[in-house]
Amino acid sequence: MDRFVFLTFDGLSNGAVYAAFALALVLIWRAARVVNFAQGAMAVAAAYAAYSVTQATGSYWIGFAAALGTGLMIGALVERAVMRFVGHANPLNEVIVALGLVLFIQAVLGMLYGNEFLPSHTPFSRNAIEVGGVPLLSRYDLFVFGAVAALVLLLALLFTKTSTGLRMRAAAFAPEVSRLLGVNVGGMLTLGWALASAVGALAAMLVIPTELGLNPHAMDLVFVTSFTAAVIGGLDSPPGAVTGGMAVGLILSYVSGYLGSSVTPIAVLALLLIVLLVRPGGLFSATVARQA
Amino acid sequence: MTEILQVRGLVAGYGAAPVLRDIDLTVPTGSIVTVLGANGAGKTTLLRTLSGLLRPTAGQILLDGKDLRRVKVERLVRLGMAHVPEGRGVVAELTVDENLRLGGLWRNDVNAAVAEVYELFEPLAQRKRNAGHLLSGGERQMLAIGRALVARPRLLLLDEPSLGLAPKITAQIMALLQKLRTQTGLTVLLVEQNARSALSVADSGVVMSLGRIATATTAQELRNAYLGS
């Protein structure tokens, strides 16, 4: 039982990061109908910016803020300078360009910082707090939960309570009509990419210190897992991304804990296949066809 | 009477072949002008060009004397021109209230404007929290027109509002247009295939054929010529 409780908390902690990164993928999918395969590389670039700032200032928190700011800028830049000019006639165009961006960003990071793992520190202890002799959560896990919960809350408020959020949703669902109603659809698209990239940067800042460290490929596996989480939840659904992320985190933790870590990729694949066969749009997909 | 909209020598289309050829059109302020014609005559293309969704290759579009050719689509509504597109353009995923607010987010008095629309269309007030896709055809048309009115336009471009609606609902919508024209001085450019409905409220009209204006005259003369009354 102790092992089950430990694995559950460990899974939830990892799942929170997958949820955040899946949210980043969902944000761009909703805004532009693009699966941003460059999301991981963009997030790593932001994490490298944080590394440089932290090295220069000695402050984790200034570096943390720099990662979010860099994430915003990279997202806006990628949309304005690259994605805006990609033809939409064939969906593969965007995928190919995104994959090209991955190679470009990882190559540039490799040239600037090298390909070896750089140390990445956490602002709080990763030693688990024991309750009744069972190690549960560390202070860092609590920080991760808090950061992701704050992120989900802020995004929910943005999209449901602000006029900017309403513009963003309208621009995503009905771009032409939105233009007729005075919405700057291009601006909303840029904002969507910027926000998604910042969310990805946050996820990178949370997960990289728990892995081997900073490396141009540090988010590759996280991207695959989070993409699975987003598909399971439904690429159109922010609540689906969060639920999918937590579910994938838990399943990976249980499978890794009880069956061995070598089985986890198969478990994720099996989960993905089941969802795609039973409910291809994902668990939280809308069941009503768009009529506008 | 002054003209709110003047179109001169307008040519526009998709790709190399023009759909609209040498269109001249004048819409007097405070009038209802209908654009009639068969499928493929170019009626919807005309509205899409007027509202900037399609860029003309030649000609002029003047709104209150201001040339619109270089004005961005999203700016036009602020200049007083609202376009309710074919198919109504209700954002199915947003609620009725969100759809309405979207019509005037740039206005300081958006809440007051939305409240006025709820007074005008009581069924919408009862369904303000429902998503757009849950509305009936008539309610969706009400929502589309109401959303355009939130912007407090001076010129309303309306594309086939009767499409798919029962005659009774269509009559209500036409009566509403007349009421709005009388009460607020709204000018309406009404594209319709349902000539009987459109001519019941229009002051004048044009008949389009193969991308050109074949006839431009008063509604009474069009009624006499096409409806025999």
Chai-1 contact restraints between the chains, C-beta under 6 A:
chainA,res_idxA,chainB,res_idxB,connection_type,confidence,min_distance_angstrom,max_distance_angstrom,comment,restraint_id
A,S163,B,L105,contact,1.0,0.0,6.0,A-B,restraint_1
A,L166,B,E98,contact,1.0,0.0,6.0,A-B,restraint_2
A,A170,B,V91,contact,1.0,0.0,6.0,A-B,restraint_3
A,A170,B,L102,contact,1.0,0.0,6.0,A-B,restraint_4
A,F173,B,V91,contact,1.0,0.0,6.0,A-B,restraint_5
A,F173,B,E93,contact,1.0,0.0,6.0,A-B,restraint_6
A,A174,B,V91,contact,1.0,0.0,6.0,A-B,restraint_7
A,V177,B,G89,contact,1.0,0.0,6.0,A-B,restraint_8
A,R179,B,V73,contact,1.0,0.0,6.0,A-B,restraint_9
A,R179,B,E74,contact,1.0,0.0,6.0,A-B,restraint_10
A,L180,B,H83,contact,1.0,0.0,6.0,A-B,restraint_11
A,L181,B,L102,contact,1.0,0.0,6.0,A-B,restraint_12
A,L181,B,G103,contact,1.0,0.0,6.0,A-B,restraint_13
A,G182,B,E74,contact,1.0,0.0,6.0,A-B,restraint_14
A,G182,B,V77,contact,1.0,0.0,6.0,A-B,restraint_15
A,G182,B,W106,contact,1.0,0.0,6.0,A-B,restraint_16
A,N184,B,E74,contact,1.0,0.0,6.0,A-B,restraint_17
A,V288,B,H133,contact,1.0,0.0,6.0,A-B,restraint_18
A,R290,B,A92,contact,1.0,0.0,6.0,A-B,restraint_19
A,Q291,B,A92,contact,1.0,0.0,6.0,A-B,restraint_20
A,Q291,B,H133,contact,1.0,0.0,6.0,A-B,restraint_21
A,A292,B,V90,contact,1.0,0.0,6.0,A-B,restraint_22
A,A292,B,V91,contact,1.0,0.0,6.0,A-B,restraint_23
A,A292,B,A92,contact,1.0,0.0,6.0,A-B,restraint_24
